[in-house]
Amino acid sequence: MSARSPDKPKPPAGTVSDSALALMGFSVCKAAGPLHSLSLTLLLLTFIVGLIGSGRSGMLIPSLVLAGCQVWFAWRLAFDQQVFAAWAQLDDNECTEAQRAFDTALVTLLKKDVPAGENRPMLDRVMGVRRLHLFQIATLFGQMITLLVLMAGLL
């Protein structure tokens, strides 16, 4: 047996600590802010181009729907940013307890289905934030395409 402190067990080789993963999740969430600003700019440009070329105003609705989806993703990522920031400041044992308390709060307040007694790994949480960020990027590309279609209609 190796001599380890009982209060700080050494993680197995090749694994990443929860606090390091939480820092990665925080970084991914932080990247959502500038994309949200770009989305609002694209929405404004789309409405201006749509008003100029009133023949293609049917493209305004898809752009508005995409912007609404992007706002949802940006809101979720802004919420998650604060949670991951708090988790990144904790050591691994405290982080595990904080995650368990967070899941309990989700079950209590939002009636969210989280299996009782199971701990969701931090990697799954970070991958979920990454997935939200990719959806946000996809909605931005959709907004760009609708703007390009509207602009092509002006030519």
Secondary structure, 3 states (H helix, E strand, C coil): CCCCCCCCCCCCCCCCCHHHHHHHHHHHHHCHHHHHHHHHHHHHHHHHHHHHCHHHHHHHHHHHHHHHHHHHHHHHHHHHHHHHHHHHCCCHHHHHHHHHHHHHHHHHHHCCCCCCCCCCCHHHHHHHHHHHHHHHHHHHHHHHHHHHHHHHHHC
